[in-house]
Amino acid sequence: MKKLLIPLIVLVLVLAACGNKSDDKKDSKKETRSYTMDNGKKIDIPKDPKRIAVVAPTYAGGVKKLGGNIVAVNSQVDDSKVLKDKFKNVEKIGATGSEDVEKVIKQNQI
């Protein structure tokens, strides 16, 4: 009985190790970049974001210049003569400190 038990356990372990390859493929498709915020907290963001909500008006022009697909922007861009026309058809989510999170979530569902 002992002679049969050890090979059986080894076989089960080998089969279990082979069954996890599909998870590796999912992880490789979701490439992310790590970013450390000013408060020291680390977050992961998609390497190639498809939809961007810019909550800081000072970053809106730079993100647009880099080719980001901006779907929502801080309403204070309307105070800038330079940025106002560039974001006239983009959803405004409110001023700094009073951003409407519901509008940001809505843009993710479109």
NORZIMO-V59696 format. One record per pair of residues at least 12 apart in sequence whose ideal C-beta (glycine too) atoms are under 10 Angstrom apart, sorted by the first residue. I is the first residue (numbers start at 1). J is the second residue. If there is no record, write none. Layout:
# NORZIMO-V59696
I&J  I&J
This chain:
# NORZIMO-V59696
30&44  30&46  30&47  31&44  31&46  31&47  31&48  32&44  32&45  32&46  32&47  32&48  33&45  33&46  33&47  33&48  33&49  49&63  49&68  49&69  50&68  50&69  50&71  50&108  51&68  51&69  51&70  51&71  51&72  51&104  51&107  51&108  51&110  52&64  52&66  52&68  52&69  52&70  52&71  52&72  52&73  52&107  53&70  53&71  53&72  53&73  53&74  53&90  53&91  53&93  53&99  53&101  53&103  53&104  53&105  53&107  53&108  54&68  54&70  54&71  54&72  54&73  54&74  54&77  54&87  54&90  54&93  55&72  55&73  55&74  55&93  55&94  55&95  55&96  55&97  55&99  55&101  55&104  56&73  56&74  56&76  56&96  56&99  57&73  57&74  57&75  57&76  57&77  57&78  57&79  57&80  57&83  57&87  57&95  57&96  58&74  58&76  58&77  58&80  58&83  58&96  59&73  59&74  60&73  60&74  60&76  60&77  60&80  60&83  60&86  60&87  60&90  61&77  61&80  61&82  61&83  61&86  61&87  64&77  64&83  64&86  64&87  64&90  65&86  70&86  70&87  70&90  70&91  70&107  71&90  71&91  71&93  71&103  71&104  71&106  71&107  71&108  71&110  72&87  72&90  72&91  72&92  72&93  72&94  72&99  72&100  72&103  72&104  72&105  72&106  72&107  72&108  73&86  73&87  73&90  73&91  73&92  73&93  74&87  74&92  74&93  74&94  74&95  74&96  74&97  74&98  74&99  75&87  75&91  75&92  75&93  75&94  75&95  75&96  75&98  75&99  75&100  76&92  76&94  76&95  76&96  77&90  77&92  78&92  78&95  79&95  90&107  91&103  91&104  91&106  91&107  91&110  93&106  93&107
